[in-house]
Amino acid sequence: MFVISKLVWIFAQPLSLAFFLVFLALIAGLLRWRAFSILGAAGAALILFVTLYTTAGNLMMQGLEQRFAKPAADPENLQCMIVLGGAFENEVNTARHGIEFNAAADRFVEALRLAQKFPQSRILVSGGDGSISGIYEGDAAASQRFFPLFGIGKDRLIEETQSRTTFENAVNTKEFLASQGLSHCLLITSGFHMPRSVGIFRKLGIDIVPWPTDYRTDGQVRPGFDFTQPNLNAQNMATAIREWYGLVGYYLAGRTSELYPQ
């Protein structure tokens, strides 16, 4: 299932679909199937234009981010927090033995802020190597170097190093929480990732408080054209579509009880 999902995404992301349609258009042109060639080229051009030069991806991202609002104030007391992996550049860290973050770094910045404010809290970092090869260290391992740099003792950290997917995050986290006697933890992950994460944790009966972070939109995106940042538009479109693939796939597989949790 894990490998299949990775392979599906390689071919199903917007730019891959556009390339596939261009390829089909070329083949159809060589076979003198003019109508199919035109349709393929037009389809590729449409995907590229919508992905690169409209706010469609940002609108999709905004919708995901608004499903769970972040509480207006910090909790009065905090026993534990669960930080889902996906924020470290694991390939780079494995090679250079450093601490390099990607765009989801806010997951760990927020966890660090809360850990310093609530010194009694435990931090469960769930994240192994999510690559197909399985040769890189995961977020849980990298967090063992990150948090102590800011005075967070390793005795407060709980490493869950085996999970490769969000579903495995939840399954493995449930076992760790039970073994440590922890409950009612904050669930810290990116805003766009929160609906799918909450759906899985709810399905498994894990008592959590959604604590979204790492927002990619300002919450005021409107439909329209945007020629100023095609790279960012494409990135947000790909991220949002991938998340929706996950929402639909997990719902059909029975791993969540709701298609679009809120």
Sequence and secondary structure as in RCSB ss.txt:
>XXXX:A:sequence
MFVISKLVWIFAQPLSLAFFLVFLALIAGLLRWRAFSILGAAGAALILFVTLYTTAGNLMMQGLEQRFAKPAADP
ENLQCMIVLGGAFENEVNTARHGIEFNAAADRFVEALRLAQKFPQSRILVSGGDGSISGIYEGDAAASQRFFPLF
GIGKDRLIEETQSRTTFENAVNTKEFLASQGLSHCLLITSGFHMPRSVGIFRKLGIDIVPWPTDYRTDGQVRPGF
DFTQPNLNAQNMATAIREWYGLVGYYLAGRTSELYPQ
>XXXX:A:secstr
 HHHHHHHHHHHSHHHHHHHHHHHHHHHHHTT HHHHHHHHHHHHHHHHHHHHBSHHHHHHHHHHTSS   SS  
S   EEEEES  B HHHHHHH S  B TTTHHHHHHHHHHHH TT EEEEE    SSS  S  HHHHHHHHGGGG
T  GGGEEEE    SHHHHHHHHHHHHHHHT  SEEEEEEGGGHHHHHHHHHHTT  EEEEEE   S S   SSB
  S HHHHHHHHHHHHHHHHHHHHHHHTTS S SS  
